[in-house]
Amino acid sequence: MRHAADRAADQPQGPNPADGDPASGPSGGPHPADPAPGAPAATAPPATAPPAASPTAPGTAVVPVPRLPDRDDAPGLYRPPGLDAAAWTRASRRLLEKSLSEFSYEEILRPEPDPEPDPRPDRCSGARQEAGPRPVPGPAAARAAEAYPPDAAAEPASAAQAATAPAAATLAAAPPPVPGAAPEQAYRVGPYRFLARRGAYGSWRISPGSVTRHGVPATDPLALVAGPEQDERPASGDTAGHLVRELTATLLADVSLDARCPSAKELADLDYADLEGYQTGHPWIVPNKGRIGFSAPDAARYAPEARRPLRLPWIAVHRDLAAYRSVPGLDADRLYAEELDPPTREAFRSAIRERGREPGAYLWLPVHPWQWDETILPLFAPQIAADLIVPLGADPDLRAAQQSVRTFLNRSRPGRRTVKLPLSVLNTLVWRGLPTERTLAAPAVTAWVRGLRDGDPYLRDVCRVVLLGETASVTVRHALLESIPDVPYQYRELLGAIWREPLADHLDPDERPRTLAALLQTDTTGRPLVAELIARSGLRPRAWTERLLGALLPPLLHFLYRYGTVFSPHGENAIVVFNARDVPVRLAVKDFVDDVNVSSVPLAELDGMPADVRAVLLREPPDYLCQFLHSGLFVGVFRYLAWLLEDGCGLPEGAFWALVRERIRAEQARFPELAERHALFDLLTPRIERLCLNRNRLRLDGYRDRPTRPHAAVHGTVPNPLAVPTAPLGAR
C-alpha cells in the first residue's frame, strides 16, 4: 500500500543537498523525484528514466530503474514490470532446485539414489539447454584455470597479507590429500527425479534443468510444498499455506532482479551501496524475500532490489518514553548536529514548539514510513494523542535500503551514519524489529569489542580489521505490551533506532568494499562476479582465494582463540575490503549487539567485561561458538563460493577446503601459546552438528508467534571438510 508518511517523506523539506549528486540520480537507483507505486501524479517524473552513466564507470548503475505505474495511472491495480510467463518459469525453476537442494541438506527431504535413472539422455541435457548456459559446463577446472595468468605476474601481497600468510614450513607440512569430488548421480524423492552431486558438509548440487516430476520437466517450487502428495510434503498444511505466500513473494522479487541483472563486469564496477540492490538474498534460506507484511507495492518501494532511495521521516519522543545510549563523547546533541543540517534541526524544534512542548524534553529518531503507518500509529496512538510522540517530517538526505530491508545507507552524505530501524515484517525466520534491551546495550557492546581490538596489536596493526561501531541508539518501549507475560517477541521490538559508523571513514583512498554475500552473485549468463574480480586482479584463482581467506579468517580466528568471542560472519555482516586491483586485503565486520556471542567457559580475557555488556551478550559452550564460523561462514557462504570457484574459475572444491584448513592451521602455528584454546575451540573435528535454517520454519516453529526469537534447529551431524579427509567430499 501507499503510506501517508512515505508521501510526506518524498516531499522536499528545505534544500536538498543530494540534488544533482550522481549517487542519488541514475547511479544506483532512480532520480530523487521517482515516485513509489501509488505516489500522487503531481510528483511523478517523466515516463522515461534518466540515462544511466557509463557502465564501466565505478559506482554507476548499469540499467536505469523503470518508472513503476502509480495508482493514478492504473487505478487500484499494480503489476510489477517484467512479470510474464517466461520470466516466472525461469525464476521458479531456480527456486525449485534450491528448495530440493536445501531441504535435502537439512534432511527435510531424503533423496535416495535412483535405481532406474531416466534412460532418455536428451531429457536432462535438453532441459539444461533451456535453463541457460553454465559458467563452465561440467568438471572443467583445468579449462577454466587456463584463462588466468601465471602467479609470477601477480601483485605482491600487502603488508597485512604478508604478515598473516601461512609460514612456508606450515604449508609444506599441512595439506593432507585433497579428496576427490563426488560424481554426479541420479536421485529421486517422491515423484521428483534429478541429477546431483554431493559437496562439502553433505550438501547437494542439483544439475540445472534436470528436475522432473512424474517424468515431466518440473519448474514449480509451490507444488513441492503444497502438492497433492501428502506424504511427500516438506511441511504440514498450516505451515505450507504461509510458506506458499513467502515463496511467491520471493519469486516476485527474483523476477524483478532478473529483469535488470547486470553483467559480471558491470557488477564489479558498482559501488558498495549500488551492489546491494542487485543481490539475490540469503543463499541458504529458501523463502529469502518473503517479507510477510509488505504488499507488492510496498516491496516495489522499500525492498533493496527496488533501488529507490527515500527520505526518512523523523519523530520526537518524550524522554519519559525514550532512552538514549551512546559511546563516550557522543551525546544526543552532538549526534543530531552531525546527522542533521541546522535548518532541519530548527524545523524539528519548531514542530515540537507548535504542539506547545519544550524541544529539550524530546529525543529524535527516524522511522521507517511503513512502520509508522502499520505499527507505530496503531499501537502508540495514545502517546501520539498526548504529544508524547510528535511527527517532525523528513530530513533532506536520500537513503538506500540494504539487504536487511530495515538498514539504510546515506546516499546523499556517505560520511553520515547508517541507520538501523525496526520493521515489523517477518523475513528470513524472524520479525525484523529491534529488541529493546539489545538496542539499549548496542553502544556499550561496541565500546567493549572495539577495546579488545584496539588493545591487541595483531588485530589492530596486522589484520587492520574494521569494526563498524553501533555508536548511538534511541529505544522506545511500549510499556503495556512489554508488561504482558509471554507476549510475542515482535511486540518488544517496535520502536527505536541504532546509528552505525559509515564504512567510508575507515577506508584507505584506494580501497573499495563489497559484502561477502556479493561474491556469490552471478549474471544472466552464469558468469560469477568472483570470476571477474579474479580476472582483474592479475592473480590465478588459487592465489586470489588465499588472499581472500587471508583477509577474512585471521581476525575472526584470533577473536575466537584469544578472547572466546565470535561474530556472526554471514554474507551481510562480513565486508571484504579490496585494493585498487580487486585483491582482498582486509575485513570489516558489523552488527555486534545482535550477533556477538562469548564463551560460557570462563576465560581471563572476559573477566573485564562491563556488567551492561555481560547482561546482554549470549554465552555459549565452545562447540556452539565454533558453529558461528562453521554455519555462519563456512556452510552459509563458503560452500556456495567453493562451487562458483570450481565451475567458473577452475579451482576444485576439495582444493578450496584444503586452503581453508591451511589457513586455520597457520593461525594456530602463529600463536602456539594458545594451544589449549585451539583444542577448546576445535574447528577441525571429524563431524559437526548440522544447524538448519529452513527446518526451523517448516518443521519446528512454523508461523506461530512465540515469546522469544527462534534459534537455528539442530538435526544430526555432517562430515567436516576441514578435518583430515578420509572420504570424498559429499560422503554422508
Secondary structure, 3 states (H helix, E strand, C coil): CCCHHHHHHHCCCCCCCCCCCHHHCCCCCCCCCCCCCCCCHHHCCCCCCCCCCCCCCCCCCCCCCCCCCCCCCCCCCCCCCCCCHHHHHHHHHHHHHHHHHHHHHCCCCCCEECCCCCCCHHHHHHHHHHHCCCCCCCCCHHHHHCCCCCHHHCCCCCHHHHHHCCCHHHHHHCCCCCCCCCCCEEEEECCEEEEEEECHHHCEEECCCCCEECCEECCCHHHHHHCCCHHHCCCCHHHHHHHHHHHHHHHHHHHHHHHCCCCHHHHHHCCHHHHHCCCCCCCCCCCCCCCECCCHHHHHHHCHHHCCCECCEEEEEECCCEEEEECCCCCHHHHHHHHCCHHHHHHHHHHHHHCCCCHHHEEEEECCHHHHHHHHHHHCHHHHHCCCEEEEEECCCCEEECCCCCEEEECCCCCCCEEECCEEEEECCEEECCCHHHHHHHHHHHHHHHHHHHCCHHHHHHHCCEECCEEEEEEECCHHHHCCCCCCHHHHCCEEEEEECCHHHHCCCCCEEEEHHHHHCECCCCCEHHHHHHHHHCCCHHHHHHHHHHHHHHHHHHHHHHHCEECCCCCCCEEEEECCCCCEEEEEECCHHHHCEEECCCCHHHCCCCHHHHHHCEEECHHHHHHHHHHHHHHHHHHHHHHHHHHHHCCCHHHHHHHHHHHHHHHHHHCHHHHHHHHHCCCCCCEEEEEECHHHHHHHHCCCCCCCCCCCEEEEEEECCCCCCCCCCCCC
